[in-house]
Amino acid sequence: MNAPVDVSFFARAAKPLTSYRKYWAARFGTAKFLPTSREEMAALGWDSCDIVLVTGDAYVDHPSFGMAVIGRMLEAQGFRVGIIAQPDWTSAEPFRVLGKPNLFWGVTAGNMDSMINRYTADRKIRSDDAYTPGDVGGARPDRAAIVYSQRCREAFPEVPIVLGGIEGSLRRIAHYDYWSDKVRRSIVVDAKCDLLLYGNAERAIVEVAHRLAARVPVAEITDVRGTAFVRRETPEGWFEIDSTSVDLPGRVDAHVNPYLMVSEQAKANGATCAKEDEAQAVADQANAANPPIQTIQFVANPRVALKPPPRDKSVIRLPSYEQVRSDAVLYAHANRVLHLETNPGNARALVQAHGEGHTARDVWINPPPIPLTTAEMDHVFDLPYARSPHPRYADEHGGHDGATKIPAWEMIRFSVNIMRGCFGGCTFCSITEHEGRIIQSRSEESIIREIEEIRDKVPGFTGTISDLGGPTANMYRIGCRSPEIEAACRKPSCVYPGICQNLTTDHGPLIKIYRRARALKGIKKILIGSGLRYDLAVQSPEYVKELVQHHVGGYLKIAPEHTEQGPLSKMMKPGIGSYDKFKQMFEKFSAEAGKKQYLIPYFIAAHPGTSDADMMNLAIWLKKNGFRADQVQTFYPSPMATATAMYHSNKNPLRKITRDSEGVDIVRGEKRRRLHKAFLRYHDPNNWPLLREALKAMGRADLIGNGKHHLIPTWQPLTDGGYQSARRKNSTPAPQQARTVADKAVKGRLLTQHTGLPPRAGTAARKPGKAR
C-alpha cells in the first residue's frame, strides 16, 4: 500500500528536494559533526561558513533535533554550515565566533518553545532543561528567538536573518502570550527577521538558500510557501478578502420597488387587489381575439457568472494587531481563520497589519509548505547524522552518560521516527499548527536501515528500540481516500466528532513494519513510546493485538484527557467510551499472551470548558477504576493553539465567531487551577482540605467519608501529608515543618511508575533490605 500523500497532488506540487544543483562548496565533502568553532572549520578546510545556525538547544546530531536536520539538509545541498549552540546572549561577541556568514543566519529557539521550556504551567521557572548538558536550566533566554535575532543583527548587521523552529511557527501572527497575559505582536515584527519559516522547513530553507546563493535580495523572496515577512502594501494582481470584523448587519427589510403595480405589490405580500383584478378580467375578454405581444425577458448568462478570485492570488486580511489586542472576540475570529487556512491544498495567504500611520506595515503569511513525499522523507532521515551529541559535551570519560548527559537525547537515543504530522486536531496541542495534518511517512526500507544503524553504531545499545513512532504512534501511512477531497478539505480534525468516512484506517503497513523490525538480528524488543490514538486503533483489532502482545513493556500510555463531554468537546477528543473499548481489547489480548500489563491514562486539569463538577466526576471515575494518577498536566496555553484562543477570549473558535456566540467556561486563578488538579490527585492528603471545602460548597458533602464509596476521608493524617510521587515533579510539596518518623522513607518501600498499579515483575518479591 502506498502512502496517501504520494498519490495526491502534493507529490506533484513542489520541486523535489534532491533536484537542486549543488552549491560549489560541496567539494569540501561531509563533516562528521557540523563545526562549532574556528578550529573545527579549519580542520575541514573552510575559511568561512555560508550559513550559521543559532539554536537554544545543545547540538545533538540526530534527526529528532530540528537544527541537526536543517544543518544536514543544507550540507547535502553543498553549503558550508556552522552551528552556534546555546550561546551567551548577553553580548554579540559569542555570535561572531564562526565569522560572518556568507549567505544568512538561521535562528531557532530550539526543539521547544523557550517559554514553555523555562516555565511551568503555573508560571514558575524551571530548574532543569532537558536539552542542556547536565539537565541544567538557564542556558537560554526568555523568548530566545527574538534575543538571538537581535544579537545576530548586532554581530553582522548586513547579513539576512532567517528565523524558524516551533517558537517562530506558533508566533507567526499576533498571539496571546500566557506569561505576560497580553497579546503580543507577530514574532516577525519583534525579531526584525528578514524571513520566518514556519512548519517543517526543509523545502523552504533549501529554496531560500539557493536563491540567496544566486544573489537574489532577501526582500525579493516573497513567493516561497511556509514563509512570513513584512511588506508595506498588497502587491498588484492580488485579491484582498476583508475579514477584519465579525460585526454583520442584522435583518434588513426590503425597500418597496416604485415600479411595481399595486397588484404586484399585493402579490408580493401574499394578497391581491380586487379593483385591478376586475379591470384585468375585462381586459382579458377584450383581448381574447387579439393576444398581447409577448415582452422580451432577459436571463443571466451562466457562462459569464462572477467567479471567486483564484485562491493562489487571494489574501485574507485578518484583524490588525491593534484590533486583536484590544478585542478578544476579534482575536478568536483571527485564530479561527488561521486554522481554517492550514491545508496546503486550499490555504490562502494571510495578512495582518501591525502599527498605524507611518509605522504601519503588514505581516504577510504565505500558505503552508507542501508536505514531503515518502522519497523526500527518506532523503531527510538518511542523511549522515552522527546520532550523538557533539564531542564538546563529552564527560571526563569521553562519553555522554555522565554528568554532561543530555536528557532529551537520552530519551530518543534508541528511538526511530517513522512519520510526521497529525490529523487529530486536539485543540490544546501545537503539532498540527507546526507539522500539519497531512501524514508524511517514511518507507519501510528507510526505517529498517535506521534500526540497523542504531544496532550497529550507537554505543550502549542493548537490543531494545525504545520507540517506533512519531507525533502519534499509529497514523503511519494513514490518510484520505480521495486526493481531491484531501486537497479541498478544511476540517480541523479527521477523527472528531467521529472518524471521517474518507479516512483510511488500515494499520497493515504499520503491522508489517513491527513484525519485520522485531525479526531483525540483534533486536530483542521494539517498544512503542509515542502517544496512541486509541479511537483509531480499535478500528484494527489485528493492530491492537500486535501492539499489546509484542510491543508493550508492561505499561502503555494513552491520553483520554477527560471523561466528561463538556471539556472533551472543547479538546476535540473522543468520548470515554472509546477508551473503554480499547481497554477491553487491551486486557483481552494481554490475557491471551499470558501477560500482566497496564494502561496509564493521561488527563488534563483546568482545560477551557471544564467545570468544577466535571473534575469531580472525573475524580469519581478515577477512584471507581482504581487509578491514582500521577501523570497530571494542568492546561498550558501555548501560543496560537485553539484552546489558548478559548482561554483568552471566552469564545469557541471551533464554531463561527460572533459577538453573542457560545461562551466557554475558563479556569482562571491559582486557587481554581489548584482545585482542578487536586481532583485528579484526590489520593494526595495535602489536597484533602481543599477538596473538602470545595465539595461542601458544591453540595456534594456526601463524597466525604471513610467508606470505599467516598472520594476523600473526613480525617487528616498526623504527618505533614507530604506525598512523594514516583515522578518527582508530580509530587505535592509538604508544608515547611519537621517531618515525623512515620513520614520518613522506609527501606525497601517500592515506588512504581504509576502509583496504584502493581510494581514491575520481579520487584515485588524482593524483601526489605535486599533491594538492589
C-alpha positions in Angstrom: 0.0 0.0 0.0 1.5 3.4 -1.0 1.4 6.4 1.3 -1.7 8.5 0.6 0.5 11.6 0.3 2.3 10.1 -2.6 -0.9 9.7 -4.7 -2.2 13.1 -4.0 -1.4 16.4 -5.8 1.1 17.2 -3.0 3.6 14.9 -4.6 3.5 17.0 -7.8 3.1 20.4 -6.3 6.7 21.3 -5.3 10.2 21.0 -6.6 11.8 17.8 -5.2 14.5 18.4 -2.5 17.1 16.4 -4.4 16.6 18.2 -7.8 18.7 21.3 -7.0 22.1 21.8 -8.4 24.6 21.6 -5.5 26.4 24.7 -4.4 30.1 24.9 -5.3 31.2 24.3 -1.7 30.0 20.6 -1.9 33.7 19.9 -2.9 34.6 20.0 0.8 32.6 16.9 1.5 30.7 15.8 4.6 31.6 16.7 8.1 31.4 14.2 10.9 29.9 17.0 13.0 28.9 20.4 11.7 31.6 22.8 13.1 31.0 24.8 16.2 34.4 26.6 16.4 37.1 28.1 14.1 39.3 25.1 14.9 36.8 22.7 13.6 36.2 24.8 10.5 40.0 24.8 9.8 40.1 21.1 10.1 37.5 20.9 7.4 39.5 23.3 5.2 36.9 26.1 5.5 37.8 29.7 5.6 34.2 30.8 6.3 30.6 29.5 6.7 28.0 30.0 4.1 25.2 29.7 6.7 25.5 29.9 10.5 22.7 28.3 12.5 22.0 29.5 16.1 20.0 27.3 18.4 18.8 27.3 22.0 19.5 23.5 22.3 22.7 21.7 22.8 24.0 20.5 19.4 22.9 16.8 19.0 23.5 15.5 15.5 20.3 13.4 15.4 17.2 13.6 13.1 15.0 14.3 16.1 16.7 17.6 16.7 15.4 20.2 14.2 18.7 22.2 13.9 20.6 19.0 13.0 18.1 18.2 10.3 18.3 21.7 8.8 22.1 21.7 9.0 22.5 18.3 7.3 19.9 19.2 4.7 21.8 22.4 3.8 25.1 20.5 3.8 23.6 18.0 1.4 22.8 20.9 -0.9 26.5 21.8 -0.9 26.6 24.6 1.6 29.1 25.0 4.5 27.0 25.1 7.7 28.2 26.0 11.1 26.3 25.8 14.4 26.3 28.1 17.4 24.5 26.2 20.2 23.3 27.8 23.4 25.4 31.0 23.1 25.8 33.6 25.8 23.2 36.1 24.8 24.4 38.9 27.0 26.6 40.3 24.2 27.1 39.9 20.4 30.6 38.5 20.7 29.7 34.8 21.0 27.7 35.2 17.8 30.9 36.2 15.9 32.7 33.0 16.9 32.4 31.4 13.4 32.8 34.7 11.5 30.5 36.4 9.1 28.0 34.0 7.3 28.3 34.4 3.5 24.6 33.9 2.9 22.4 34.2 6.1 21.8 33.4 9.7 19.4 30.6 10.6 17.9 31.2 14.1 15.7 29.0 16.3 14.9 28.8 20.0 15.3 25.0 19.8 13.0 22.0 19.7 10.7 23.6 22.3 9.2 27.0 22.7 11.6 28.8 25.1 8.9 30.0 27.4 7.4 26.5 27.8 10.9 25.2 28.2 11.7 27.6 31.0 8.3 27.9 32.9 5.8 25.6 34.4 2.0 25.8 33.8 1.9 27.9 37.0 4.4 30.4 35.5 7.1 29.2 37.9 10.6 29.0 36.5 12.0 25.5 36.0 15.4 24.5 37.4 16.0 21.9 34.6 16.3 21.9 30.8 16.3 18.5 29.1 18.0 20.0 26.0 21.1 21.1 28.0 24.1 19.0 29.1 23.6 18.0 32.7 19.9 19.0 32.6 20.8 22.4 33.9 18.3 25.3 33.5 19.1 28.8 32.4 21.1 28.1 29.2 18.7 30.1 27.0 16.9 33.4 27.5 13.2 34.0 27.6 11.8 34.4 24.0 15.1 33.1 22.7 14.3 33.5 19.0 13.9 37.3 19.5 17.0 37.7 21.6 19.2 35.6 19.3 17.9 37.5 16.3 18.9 40.8 17.9 22.4 39.6 18.7 22.8 38.3 15.2 21.9 41.7 13.9 24.4 43.3 16.2 27.1 40.9 15.2 26.8 41.4 11.4 24.0 43.9 10.6 24.1 43.3 6.8 23.5 39.5 6.9 19.9 38.4 6.4 18.2 36.6 9.3 16.0 33.6 8.6 14.0 32.6 11.7 12.5 29.1 12.2 11.6 26.5 14.7 8.4 25.9 16.7 8.7 29.1 18.6 8.5 31.0 15.3 5.7 28.8 13.9 3.5 29.4 16.9 4.0 33.2 16.9 3.7 34.0 13.2 0.6 36.2 13.8 -0.3 38.4 16.8 -0.8 35.9 19.6 -1.9 35.6 23.2 1.1 35.3 25.5 0.3 33.4 28.6 3.3 34.6 30.6 2.7 38.3 30.2 -1.1 37.8 30.0 -1.4 40.0 26.9 -1.5 39.8 23.1 1.9 40.2 21.6 2.9 41.2 18.0 3.9 38.7 15.4 7.4 37.5 16.0 8.4 38.6 12.5 8.0 42.2 13.8 9.6 41.7 17.2 12.6 39.7 16.0 13.0 42.0 13.0 13.9 38.9 10.9 14.0 39.1 7.1 12.1 35.8 6.7 10.2 33.5 9.0 10.0 29.8 8.0 7.1 28.0 9.8 6.3 24.4 10.0 8.8 21.7 8.8 11.1 23.9 6.8 13.2 21.7 4.6 11.5 22.8 1.4 11.6 26.5 2.3 15.2 26.6 3.7 16.6 24.8 0.6 14.8 27.2 -1.8 15.8 30.3 0.2 19.4 29.2 0.5 19.8 28.6 -3.3 18.1 31.9 -4.1 20.4 33.8 -1.7 23.4 32.0 -3.2 22.2 33.2 -6.6 22.4 36.8 -5.2 18.7 37.3 -5.1 18.0 40.0 -2.5 16.1 38.6 0.5 13.5 41.3 0.2 12.5 39.8 -3.2 11.9 36.3 -1.9 8.2 36.6 -1.3 6.7 33.6 -3.1 8.1 30.7 -1.0 5.4 28.7 0.8 5.7 28.3 4.5 7.3 31.8 4.9 6.2 35.0 6.5 7.7 38.5 6.2 6.9 42.2 6.4 5.7 44.2 3.5 4.1 47.7 3.2 1.2 47.0 0.9 -0.6 44.3 -1.0 1.1 43.8 -4.4 -0.8 44.4 -7.7 -2.7 41.5 -9.0 -3.8 40.1 -5.6 -7.4 39.9 -4.5 -7.7 41.0 -0.8 -10.6 39.5 1.2 -11.6 41.6 4.2 -12.0 39.5 7.3 -11.3 42.2 9.9 -14.7 42.2 11.6 -17.3 39.8 12.9 -20.0 42.5 13.0 -22.6 41.5 10.4 -25.7 43.5 9.7 -29.0 42.3 11.1 -32.3 41.7 9.3 -32.9 44.4 6.7 -36.4 45.0 5.3 -36.6 45.2 1.5 -37.4 48.6 0.0 -40.6 48.9 -1.9 -40.0 48.8 -5.7 -41.6 52.0 -7.0 -42.0 50.4 -10.5 -44.3 47.7 -9.3 -48.0 47.9 -9.9 -50.4 47.8 -7.0 -51.4 44.2 -7.8 -47.8 43.1 -8.0 -47.1 44.7 -4.6 -50.1 42.9 -3.2 -49.0 39.7 -4.7 -45.5 40.0 -3.2 -47.2 40.3 0.2 -49.4 37.3 -0.4 -52.6 39.2 -1.3 -54.5 40.6 -4.4 -56.0 43.9 -5.4 -59.8 43.5 -6.1 -60.1 46.6 -8.3 -57.2 45.7 -10.5 -58.4 42.1 -10.7 -61.8 43.3 -12.0 -60.2 45.6 -14.6 -57.8 42.8 -15.7 -60.8 40.5 -16.3 -62.4 43.0 -18.6 -59.2 43.5 -20.5 -58.7 39.8 -20.9 -62.1 39.4 -22.6 -61.4 42.3 -24.9 -58.0 40.9 -25.9 -59.2 37.3 -26.3 -59.3 37.7 -30.1 -56.0 39.7 -30.2 -53.4 38.3 -27.8 -51.0 40.8 -26.5 -47.4 40.9 -27.8 -45.0 39.0 -25.5 -42.3 41.1 -23.9 -38.7 40.2 -24.1 -37.3 38.6 -21.0 -33.6 38.8 -20.1 -31.9 35.9 -18.4 -28.3 35.9 -16.9 -25.8 34.1 -19.0 -24.3 31.3 -16.8 -21.1 31.5 -18.8 -20.2 34.9 -17.6 -21.2 34.3 -14.0 -18.9 36.0 -11.5 -16.3 33.6 -10.1 -14.5 33.8 -6.8 -10.9 35.0 -7.2 -8.2 32.3 -7.6 -7.0 31.0 -4.3 -3.4 31.3 -5.3 -3.9 35.1 -5.8 -6.2 35.7 -2.8 -5.1 37.0 0.5 -7.3 37.2 3.6 -6.8 40.4 5.7 -7.1 39.5 9.4 -8.0 42.0 12.1 -4.9 44.1 12.8 -2.6 43.6 15.8 -4.2 46.7 17.4 -7.7 45.3 17.0 -7.0 41.8 18.4 -5.0 43.3 21.3 -8.0 45.3 22.4 -10.8 43.0 21.3 -10.8 39.3 22.5 -13.7 38.4 20.1 -11.7 39.6 17.1 -8.7 37.6 18.5 -10.8 34.5 18.5 -12.0 35.2 15.0 -8.5 35.7 13.7 -7.5 32.4 15.3 -10.3 30.6 13.6 -9.5 32.0 10.2 -5.9 31.0 10.6 -6.8 27.4 11.5 -9.2 27.2 8.5 -6.3 28.1 6.2 -3.9 25.4 7.1 -4.5 22.8 4.4 -1.7 23.2 1.8 -4.2 22.1 -0.9 -6.5 25.1 -0.5 -5.0 27.6 2.0 -4.8 31.2 1.1 -2.2 33.8 2.1 -2.9 35.8 5.2 -2.0 39.4 6.1 -2.2 41.2 9.4 -1.5 44.9 9.9 0.9 46.0 12.7 1.2 49.7 13.6 -0.6 52.8 12.4 0.3 55.8 10.4 3.8 56.0 9.1 4.8 52.9 11.2 2.2 50.7 9.6 3.3 47.5 8.0 1.8 44.2 7.1 2.9 40.8 8.2 2.3 38.6 5.2 2.0 34.8 5.7 2.2 32.6 2.6 0.3 29.3 2.5 1.8 26.3 4.4 4.6 24.2 2.9 3.8 21.3 0.7 4.3 18.0 2.7 7.3 15.9 1.9 6.8 12.8 -0.3 8.0 9.4 1.0 11.1 9.6 -1.1 11.9 13.1 0.4 11.3 11.9 3.9 13.7 9.0 3.3 16.3 11.5 2.0 16.0 13.7 5.1 16.3 10.7 7.5 19.1 9.0 5.5 21.4 12.0 5.8 24.8 11.2 7.6 23.8 12.0 11.2 26.4 11.2 13.9 23.4 10.2 16.1 25.1 11.6 19.2 25.8 14.9 21.0 28.8 16.9 19.8 32.1 15.8 21.3 32.4 19.2 23.1 29.8 17.8 25.6 31.7 14.7 26.4 32.4 13.9 30.1 35.7 13.0 31.7 35.4 9.5 30.2 34.8 10.8 26.7 31.2 9.7 26.8 27.8 11.3 27.2 26.3 9.2 30.0 27.8 11.0 33.0 27.4 14.5 34.4 27.0 16.0 30.9 24.2 13.7 29.8 21.5 15.5 27.7 18.1 14.0 28.8 16.3 14.9 25.6 18.9 12.9 23.6 18.9 10.0 26.1 15.1 9.8 25.6 15.3 9.4 21.8 18.7 7.7 21.6 17.3 4.4 20.6 14.1 5.6 19.0 13.1 5.8 15.4 10.7 8.5 13.9 8.7 6.9 11.2 6.3 9.7 10.2 5.3 13.4 10.7 2.1 15.2 11.1 -1.2 14.6 13.0 -4.8 14.8 11.8 -6.2 14.6 15.4 -6.6 18.3 15.7 -6.6 18.4 19.6 -7.2 22.0 20.4 -4.5 22.1 23.2 -1.8 20.7 21.0 0.6 22.5 18.7 1.6 19.6 16.4 -0.9 20.4 13.7 0.0 24.1 13.7 3.6 23.2 13.2 3.8 19.9 11.3 0.3 20.0 9.6 -2.4 17.3 9.4 -1.2 15.6 6.3 0.7 12.5 7.3 4.2 12.2 5.8 5.6 8.7 6.1 9.0 7.1 5.5 9.4 4.0 3.5 9.7 0.6 5.2 13.3 0.2 3.9 14.4 3.6 5.3 13.0 2.7 8.7 14.7 -0.7 8.8 18.0 0.9 7.7 17.9 3.3 10.7 17.1 0.4 13.1 20.1 -1.5 11.8 22.3 1.6 12.1 21.3 2.0 15.8 22.0 -1.6 16.4 25.5 -1.4 14.7 26.7 2.1 15.5 25.1 3.6 18.6 27.1 3.0 21.8 25.2 1.5 24.7 22.5 -0.3 22.6 21.3 -3.4 24.3 18.8 -4.7 21.8 15.7 -2.6 22.7 14.3 0.1 20.4 12.6 2.5 22.8 10.0 3.8 20.2 8.9 3.3 16.7 6.5 6.2 16.2 6.2 10.0 15.8 3.7 12.6 16.9 1.2 9.8 17.1 2.1 6.1 17.2 -0.5 4.7 14.8 -1.0 7.2 11.9 1.7 5.8 9.7 0.6 5.8 6.0 -3.0 6.7 7.0 -4.7 9.5 5.1 -7.6 10.5 2.9 -9.0 8.0 0.4 -9.6 10.7 -2.2 -6.8 13.1 -3.4 -9.4 15.6 -4.5 -11.2 15.6 -1.1 -7.8 15.8 0.7 -6.8 18.9 -1.2 -10.2 20.6 -0.6 -10.9 19.6 3.0 -11.0 22.4 5.6 -11.9 20.3 8.7 -9.6 20.7 11.7 -9.7 17.0 12.5 -10.2 13.8 10.6 -11.3 11.9 13.7 -13.6 14.3 15.5 -16.5 14.1 16.3 -16.1 10.7 14.6 -13.7 9.1 12.2 -14.2 10.7 8.8 -15.7 8.2 6.2 -13.0 9.3 3.8 -10.1 8.4 6.1 -8.3 5.1 5.7 -7.9 3.2 8.9 -5.7 0.4 7.6 -2.9 -0.4 10.1 -1.5 -3.1 7.8 1.7 -1.3 6.8 2.4 -0.5 10.4 1.9 -4.1 11.5 4.3 -5.2 8.7 7.0 -2.8 10.0 6.6 -4.0 13.6 6.9 -7.7 12.5 9.9 -7.0 10.3 11.7 -4.8 12.8 11.5 -7.3 15.7 12.7 -10.1 13.5 16.0 -8.3 12.8 19.1 -10.0 14.1 20.2 -8.3 17.3 16.8 -6.7 18.1 15.3 -8.1 21.3 12.4 -5.8 21.7 10.6 -3.0 19.9 8.6 -0.8 22.3 6.1 1.9 21.3 6.5 5.0 23.4 4.6 7.6 21.2 1.1 8.5 22.2 -1.5 6.1 20.8 -4.7 7.3 19.1 -6.9 4.6 20.6 -10.1 5.6 18.8 -8.2 4.9 15.5 -6.5 1.7 16.9 -9.8 0.0 17.8 -10.7 0.1 14.1 -8.0 -2.6 13.6 -8.2 -5.3 16.2 -5.2 -7.0 14.5 -3.1 -4.0 15.2 -4.2 -3.8 18.9 -3.3 -7.5 19.3 0.1 -7.0 17.6 0.8 -4.0 19.8 -0.3 -5.5 23.1 1.3 -8.9 22.7 4.7 -7.8 21.3 5.4 -4.0 21.8 4.2 -3.1 25.4 6.8 -3.1 28.1 4.3 -3.7 31.0 2.7 -0.2 30.7 1.1 1.6 27.8 0.5 5.4 28.0 -2.7 6.7 26.4 -4.4 10.0 26.7 -8.2 10.1 27.2 -7.6 13.6 28.8 -11.1 13.6 30.4 -14.3 11.7 30.9 -16.9 14.4 30.6 -18.4 15.6 27.3 -18.0 19.3 28.1 -14.3 19.5 28.2 -13.9 16.7 25.6 -15.9 18.7 23.1 -13.5 21.7 23.6 -10.5 19.4 23.2 -11.9 17.6 20.2 -11.2 14.3 21.9 -13.3 11.1 21.7 -15.7 10.1 24.5 -14.6 7.8 27.3 -16.5 5.0 25.5 -13.6 4.7 23.0 -11.2 4.3 25.9 -13.4 1.6 27.4 -13.5 -0.3 24.1 -9.7 -0.1 23.8 -9.2 -1.1 27.4 -11.3 -4.3 26.8 -9.2 -5.2 23.8 -6.0 -4.4 25.7 -6.9 -6.7 28.6 -8.2 -9.4 26.3 -5.0 -9.6 24.2 -2.8 -9.3 27.3 -4.5 -12.2 28.9 -4.2 -14.3 25.7 -0.5 -13.6 25.8 -0.3 -14.5 29.5 1.0 -11.0 30.4 0.1 -8.7 33.2 0.1 -5.3 31.5 -1.5 -1.9 32.5 -2.8 1.2 30.8 -1.6 4.5 32.1 -4.1 7.2 31.2 -3.1 10.8 31.0 -5.5 13.6 32.0 -5.6 17.4 31.7 -6.8 19.6 34.5 -8.2 23.1 34.1 -8.8 22.9 30.3 -11.2 25.5 28.9 -14.8 24.2 29.1 -14.2 22.3 32.3 -16.5 22.9 35.2 -15.8 22.0 38.8 -18.4 19.3 38.5 -16.6 17.9 35.5 -13.5 17.5 37.5 -15.4 16.0 40.4 -16.9 13.4 38.1 -13.5 12.6 36.7 -12.1 12.1 40.2 -15.0 9.7 41.0 -14.3 7.8 37.8 -10.6 7.5 38.7 -11.4 6.2 42.1 -14.0 3.8 40.8 -11.5 2.4 38.3 -8.7 2.2 40.8 -6.4 4.9 39.4 -4.2 7.2 41.3 -3.0 9.4 38.5 0.4 10.9 38.9 0.7 11.8 35.2 -1.3 15.0 35.5 -0.9 18.1 33.4 -2.5 21.4 34.1 -3.6 23.1 30.9 -0.8 25.2 29.5 -2.0 27.9 27.0 0.7 27.6 24.3 0.7 30.4 21.6 -1.7 30.0 18.7 -3.5 26.9 19.9 -7.3 26.9 19.6 -7.7 26.1 23.3 -5.5 29.2 24.1 -7.9 31.3 22.0 -10.7 29.9 24.1 -8.7 30.7 27.3 -8.1 34.3 26.2 -11.4 35.2 24.6 -14.0 33.0 26.4 -15.2 32.1 22.9 -15.2 28.8 21.0 -13.3 29.2 17.7 -14.4 25.7 16.7 -17.6 27.5 15.6 -18.3 30.7 13.8 -17.4 33.7 16.0 -19.9 36.4 16.6 -20.4 38.8 19.5 -23.1 36.6 21.0 -21.6 33.2 20.0 -21.0 30.4 22.5 -19.1 31.3 25.6 -16.6 28.9 27.2 -16.1 28.3 31.0 -12.4 29.3 31.6 -10.5 28.1 34.6 -8.5 31.1 35.8 -6.9 32.0 39.1 -4.4 29.9 41.1 -7.0 28.6 43.6 -9.3 27.2 41.0 -6.5 25.7 38.9 -5.2 24.1 42.1 -8.6 22.7 42.8 -8.9 21.1 39.4 -5.5 19.5 39.7 -6.4 18.4 43.3 -9.5 16.5 42.0 -7.1 14.4 39.8 -4.8 13.8 42.7 -7.6 13.0 45.2 -5.4 10.4 46.9 -2.9 13.1 48.0 -3.5 14.0 51.7 -2.3 17.5 51.0 -5.2 18.1 48.7 -7.9 16.8 51.1 -8.6 20.2 52.9 -9.1 22.0 49.6 -11.3 19.2 48.3 -13.5 19.1 51.4 -14.1 22.8 51.2 -15.0 22.6 47.5 -17.2 19.5 47.8 -19.2 21.2 50.6 -19.6 24.3 48.5 -20.8 22.2 45.6 -23.4 20.4 47.7 -21.6 17.1 47.5 -20.6 16.6 51.1 -21.8 13.0 50.6 -18.5 12.3 48.9 -16.6 13.0 52.1 -16.4 10.0 54.4 -14.3 7.0 55.4 -16.0 4.3 53.2 -14.8 2.9 49.9 -17.5 4.8 48.1 -16.3 8.1 49.4 -13.9 10.3 47.4 -11.9 11.6 50.4 -11.9 10.8 54.1 -13.0 13.0 57.0 -9.7 12.7 58.8 -6.3 14.2 58.1 -3.1 12.2 58.7 -0.9 13.1 61.7 2.1 13.6 59.4 2.5 16.7 57.3 0.8 14.9 54.5 3.8 15.1 52.2 3.1 12.9 49.1 6.0 11.6 47.1 5.2 10.6 43.6 7.3 8.2 41.6 7.9 11.2 39.4 9.5 13.9 41.5 7.9 16.8 39.5 4.4 15.5 40.2 4.9 15.4 43.9 2.9 17.8 46.1 5.4 19.7 48.4 4.6 19.3 52.0 4.4 22.4 54.3 7.7 23.6 55.6 7.7 21.8 59.0 9.5 19.0 60.6 8.7 15.6 59.2 7.7 12.9 61.7 9.4 9.5 61.9 6.3 7.9 60.3 6.8 10.0 57.2 10.4 9.1 56.6 11.3 6.8 53.7 11.2 3.1 54.7 14.0 0.9 53.5 12.6 -1.5 50.9 9.5 0.6 50.1 8.8 0.4 46.4 7.7 3.3 44.1 6.2 2.3 40.8 5.9 4.3 37.6 2.2 4.8 38.3 1.0 4.8 41.9 -1.8 2.4 42.5 -0.5 -0.2 40.0 1.5 -3.3 40.9 5.3 -2.9 40.6 7.1 -4.5 37.7 7.6 -8.2 37.7 10.4 -9.3 39.9 10.5 -6.3 42.2 7.6 -7.3 44.5 9.4 -10.5 45.5 12.4 -8.6 46.9 12.5 -8.4 50.6 13.2 -5.2 52.5 16.9 -4.9 52.8 17.5 -7.0 49.7 16.7 -4.3 47.2 19.4 -3.9 44.5 
